[in-house]
Structures are given as C-alpha cells and as structure tokens.
Amino acid sequence: MTDVDSSSRPADSGPGPFPGGVRLEDPGLVRVWTRGATAALRRERAAIDRVNVFPVADADTGTNLYLTLREGDLAVAAEPAEATGAELLTTLARAALLGARGNSGVILSEWLRGLAVAARRGGGTADLLTRAATSARSAVAQPAEGTILTAADAAAAAARAAEGSATGSAVGDTGPLAVVSAAAAAARAAARASRDELQHLRTAGVLDAGALGLVLVLDALVVAAAGATAGATTGAFAGVSEADGSMDSVNLDQLLEPASSSPVRGVPAVDGTERGALPHGAEAGAGALELMFVLTGPVAATADTVAAGLRTALGEVGDSVVVVGGDAGTGTGVWQAHVHTDHLDQALAIAAAASRTGSLAQVHVRHLEAVAQHEWGVVAATSAPALAGALAHAGAVVLLTGGLGSTVEALTADDVGRVAASTGARRVLLLGVPDGPADVKQHLDVDEVVAVPTPTDVHAVVALAALGTLLPIGLPDELDADVADVRATVDEALAGLTVTSVRGDGAVEALRAAAGPATVVATALLDAEVPDGLPDLLAAALTERAPEAELVVLATGRPGDGVCLGLEEEHA
C-alpha cells in the first residue's frame, strides 16, 4: 500500500472543483470536519464505550476512536493556513496513525489514510470513501462483518451510487454534499443492522461500537460539507448544521435507543435504570494482553509486503490483528501494529525482528480486563519485556523502553500522554516515566497527573502491589473520588523499601545480608542469564532470615545475569 507522499502528483493538486465550487478536500472543509468529528466522538465516547463487546468487551472503543482522531485534529490545527486540503488529509492520517489507540483506533487511522491516498491521486468523493473502506478492510487480518468495516463498505457503495446518479444532473451542483449524505445514511443503516450480523452483538443486544463511531465521523463530514456548500453560494463558510447552527445534531441518540424488543445492555432504559452490561473484559477473542507498537524502517520491499508479513506473524500468536501504515515516500515506512495475545514474549519477538533495520516506538502493553474507566490510571515504563505482562496484569498500561534486542526510540511527552489518556482515568499515576507531568498533562483530558520517582523496576512492582487491592479506584458512579489517597499509599509502600542490585552469583548472600525479622516481602527481578535454580536458593535464604516473609520472583527478559532485590519491612 503506497502512502500519500509517494505519488509524483504535485502536493497542491487534486480533483477539479465540483460545479458548485466545492471539493471534499477543500482545506476549510477538512478543518471543520476534523474539529466537528473529534468533538462528536468526545461527546459520545462514554455511550460507545458502554456498548463495546467486540472483539473484546473492554469498554474503550469510544475512547480509543476519540483519542485517535484527536491526535489528527491537533495536527491539522497546527498546519499553516496556506496548507491545501490534500496536505491536511495527509497530516490528519499520519497523526492518527501515530496516535492510534486500540483495535478500532488503528482501523480508523487506516480509513483516514485511504482518504488521503485517494485525495492525492485526484479522486472524487466516492473514490475517497471507496479507497478508505478498502484500506481499512485490508489492514485487518480477519475481517468480521457487522463492524466498522461493514459500515465503511456500505458508505463507499452508497457514495458511488449517489455520485453516479448525480452525473450530468442538477444534483451534482451540490458538490460532495449529496454524496457524503448518502454515505452517512448507509453507514447508519449498517450500524443499525450490525446486531443481526454478528453473534456477539446479538447476544449482548447492542450495535457495533466501531460502526457507531464511523457514523459520527461521517455525520460530521455531512455537516462540514453542508457548510462548505452554503459558503460556495453565500461566500461565508458556515461549517455547521443548517438546523440550529450547531454541531449538536451529530450524535447517536436514535441509534442508542432500543431498535427492537432486544435489550441494549449498558444503555439507560426509558425508566432511567441501566440494563445489565456484559462483564468487563468478557471474552470475544483469546488474547488477554493488548500489544501495540509503531515500526519505522526502510522500505526494502513494498509497504504491503511489510504489513502483510506482520499480520501473518502476529496472527500466529494472537487475534484482533490490525497493521496499518506504509511507505512515507522517502524510502522510510511507518506502520502501527495491534494484537491481542496470551504470548507476549513471542509477539514482542516478532516486533523486534521486524525492526532490525529500523526502530520501534510507543511499544505499550495493557491487560484487557485489568484496565477500565476509573478514577486513577497507572502508566509504568520499563525496559524489562518479560516484566511487562506482570505489570499489565497488576493494572498498569506499560510502556516498553528497551530490552527487545532492537532500537526503541526514547519516550516523548506525546508518547506518555497518549498512553496515559488510554487508561480512561481522570487522574494518572506515572511510574518510571522519565519526563515530568508538566509536559504530559497538556496532552490529556485529566484532572491530575502524579509522577512517582521509581529508580528501579522493583519500585514499580512494589507500588503496583500496594495499589493492587485499590485498582480500579473511584468508579465515578460507585465510589467517592477521594476514597483512597493513591499517592500516600504508594509513598508509604516505597518508604519501607530497600533495593540492592547484584550479579546472579552474589544474589543469595546479598539477600541473606539484607533480610531480617522485620522483612515481610522480598522481590527478586531476575535477568535472563542468572544461574539455574536461583529462585529456590533465594527462597531458602529468605526462610532462614525471615521465616514469615513472602518471596516474589519475576523474570525481566533482559540479557545478562543481573538481579534486583527489593526488601519491604513491616511498617511501624
């Protein structure tokens, strides 16, 4: 799949204006559309999250779609006023790709990239929507019907039909408005029908969350096109609905109302009570951990070959595989990959192998059941790949900073901000993150960011263990936000922690020297090449020095024979 910049067509070229003087790639239209679609997703994200059951009921599709498009909108807003529409669509697609969150966000980013590719090549409105749908479907290893992909296909087919019927008629004078209106209506119909196409949706009694998100994006496009069309005749680009002069019409009210006698789980009923939602994390796929990463490297083969190779390899170790991106036109390719897996080590090995001639960035892991919308979220950074799964199971979203045998780019405030936002929390605790919260908070829709100094991975493990009985904290509809003082809990746990780093052959003596009657927990993080049988020897030494103490042994996956010991003493 060739990216937008690889075409030889001039950057400011594109299709000629429609008879009414409006193009879908008009820069004013693109700016208003991205702003409106982002606002609509932000407003409706909680409603979409509540009906999220496929591929995994992890209650975050709305949030992921919003966070993905928000990255694109911020990038578009930062572009100079003279940028062309095609350039803005390119910027939108690239920023969405780099900031994509979750399965749905990655698919949306590829849909946007398809739009940009077609715009660069000079296609009409139907061409843009067709290429977007084709690109999105090709990015998914195992496409399912009744999803965002079905809605995208329906929108594209309706756009082609509308554009064909308008050719040579007065309808064509409206420019892209009639075409995108038909597309949006078709996507809405596909979303309504999704419950009958996918067993998981039928069982839960809901419509597909991803399809609902695309409906919002296309409805916002209709509003922007209406404003552009009005501006073509009045000289003033309205960019708002003609009904009430606002974006309020871009919502999911009708779709989220029960369309039949089948209950809509998680959506308020007429009497104001909430119907029973599916259990958080209810399984639609096999993988419990979500891995995402950005791969950058030279394009030795076609971009399609790189993406297809990743899809095949990741598909052997997990499901919900989506890989998007391609050639940036400079000999360098950028891809975003997503997989749900129970074999994190193998999935990370695939990522490392793919990046041997390039680099990885934004490598993050989360547990699909441990992370939910709550008051406090936790982001933990580590260079220990084998530890990532344990930290994710404990409730953190984990950023991997190394230890993969390939180049991992240094964390940026953007990286931390994107991952922190994906926790779905109002307040975020940062563990082991090198940058301070000041640079991170500007990227988040949060009330508070707290950075806790964690000089070693043991500090992060102990901090999460202390919060283990508290996370998720302060569900807004169940608990008071101040039920637990998270920072005080972590500070208290770390105050009684002593950490020692040694070589493997000296670990037993180091533990024996450091442990004593007051020791209650000893944590040992072992690198990959420590002596065989070391966990048993450490257990014996701890029993000798502190018979009642608990030993926690975790592998880091890092090369070498290092051991990091952390001893916690009973609090006074």
ZIZITA-V385650 format. One line per field, one symbol per residue. burial: # if it has 9 or more other C-alpha atoms within 8 Angstrom, else .. Layout:
burial: ???
//
This chain:
burial: .###.##.....###..###.#################.###.###########.##################.##......###############.#######################################.###...################.##..#.....#################.#########.###.#############################....#####.....#..#.#..##.#....######.....##..#.###.################..###.###.######.#############..###########.#..######.###.################################.##############.###..#.#.###################...#.###.##.#..###..#..########.###...#####..#.#..#....##..##.##.#..###..##.###..#...##########.#...#..###.###.##..#.#.######..#########...
//
